[in-house]
C-alpha cells in the first residue's frame, strides 16, 4: 500500500494563473512527472488564488534559451502556453502532462465571504474528497506551510496550506 502524502509546494512554485509556465512550474511539474512515471497516481491541489498585481510569474526566460533539458516535452508544452498567452491552470490540465492525475482547481478566495473559516474548511474537504483515491496528493500553495504572521482565514492566509490541512490530507486512507 502506498503511503498518503500531503506535500507542500516547492518554494517558488507558486500557482496563480498568472504564474503558469514560470521556472517554478517547470521544476515542480517535472518532479511530479517523474513521480508519476515511477507508477504513482497523482492528486494535485493547486491552491489556486485570485490574480493580483504582482509580477512573480515573470521568470520565463528559461523557455527561450538553449538548455539540455531533462524533459523536453514539458519544456515545449510550457513554452507554447506562455508564448500563446494561455497562462491558465486549465491549460496545464488539458495538455495531458500526466496520464493518471486528478486536479482540484477551485479558487481559494474568501475575500467576499462572511464566514471565511467555514468557506476554507469546506474548500479543503471538497479537495480531499476529490483527490483521496490517488497515491500521492500534492499541495501547491503560493507560499508553502502556514506562518504565524498570516492567519489561515486572513486575506493573504490563502497563500499557505495550514498544518491541519496537511495533516488531514496525509491521514486519508487509500481507497
N, C-alpha and C positions, 0 to 999 in steps of 0.2 A: 504494500500500500504506500502511496506517495504521501509525504507529509504536506499539510496545508501551509502555505506561506502567504503572509501579507507583507509585501516588500515595498518600503517607501522609495520614492524616486531617487535616481541618481542626481546628485546636486547639479543644477544647471539644465536638467532635462525637463524643464517646465512645460506645462501644457495648457496653452490657451490657443485658440485657433490662430492667432497672430504669430505664434511661435513655431507652428508646424514647419518642419524641414530644417530647423537650425541644427548646429553641430551636436547639441544635446540629444536631439531626436535620433540622429544617426547612430550615436553611441548606444543609447538606450534600446532602440529598435533592433540594432544589430545584436545586442546581447540577448534580447528576447527571441530573435530568430534562431540563434544558436541553441537556446534552451529548448525551443520547440523542435528543432532538428534532432535533439537528443531523445525525443519521444514523449515530451510532456505537452499536455494541453494547457492553454493559457486563458486566463480571465484577466482582462485589462480594465481597471477603473481609472479613467483619465483624470478624475478630479477636475474636470473642466470648469473653469471660472469665467466670468464675464470679461469681455475685452476691456482694455484700459489704454492709457496714453503712453505707456512705457515702450521702450524700443528694444527690449531684451531679446526679441526674436530675430535680430539683425545679423547674427553670426552664421552667415550662409556662404561665405567666401570659399569654404572648402568644396562646394559644389562646382566651382568654376576653375579649379586648379587641377593639374595632373598629379594624382596620387596613386599609389599602388594600394587600392582599397581592398579590404578582405571581402567585401560584399558589394559587388558591382551592381547587382540587381537592385538592392536597397538604395544605393547611391543614385542610380538612374531614375528610380521612381521619385525620390525626394527632389531631384533636380527638376523633373517635369512638373511636379506640384508647385515648386517655388517659381519657376520661370513662367508658368501659365497662370500665376496669381490665384492658385487654388488652395491656399493655406487654410484648410479646414480639417478637423479631426475626421470627418466623414470620408475625406479623400484617402486618409491612411487606412481606414476600414475597408473602403471599396477597392483599393488597389491590390488586395489579396496578398498582403505582406506575410500573412500567416495562413496555414491550412486549417488549423483547428483552434481558433481563438473566438472568444465571446467578449463583447465590449459593453461597458456601461458608460454612456456618454451624456447623461443628463447633467445640465449645468448646475453647479452648486452655487446658487445665487439666492441669498436670503436677505438682500438689501431692502426688499419691499415686504418682508414677512413680519407679521405681528408677533409670532412665536418662532423665533429663529431656532431655538433648541429642538422643538418638535419637528420643524422642517428638516433640519440637518439629520436628526435621528432617523426620520422616515426615508430620507435620501439614502443614507447608509444601509438601512435594512433592505431597501429595494436592490441596491448594488450587490449585497451579499447573497440575496435570494437568487439573483440572475446568474452570478458567477460561481456559485458554490460547487457546481459539478466539475469544475476544472481542476487540474492537478496543481497549478500554481496560479495564484492571484497576485497580480502586480498592481500596486497602488502608486499613482503618479501625481501627487500633489505638487503645486508650484514650488514650494519651499521645503518639503520634507516633513519631518516629525514636528509636532507642536512645540512651541516655546512659550515661556511664561509671559513674554511681552505681548502676546496676542491671545485673547480668549477665543475658544473654539467657535463661539457664536457672534463674535465681533465682525465688522465688515470685512476685515482682512484675515479673519480666522479661517476662512475657507481655503486659504493658500497652504494650509497644513493638514496633515492627517493627525488625528488625535491618537494617543496611546490606546484609548478604549476602542477606537475603530480598528486599529491594527490588531489588537488582541481578539476582538470578535471575528475579524476576518480570518485570523490564524486558527481559531478554535473550531471553525466549521469542519464537520466531518465530510469526507469524500462520499458521494452518493454512489 
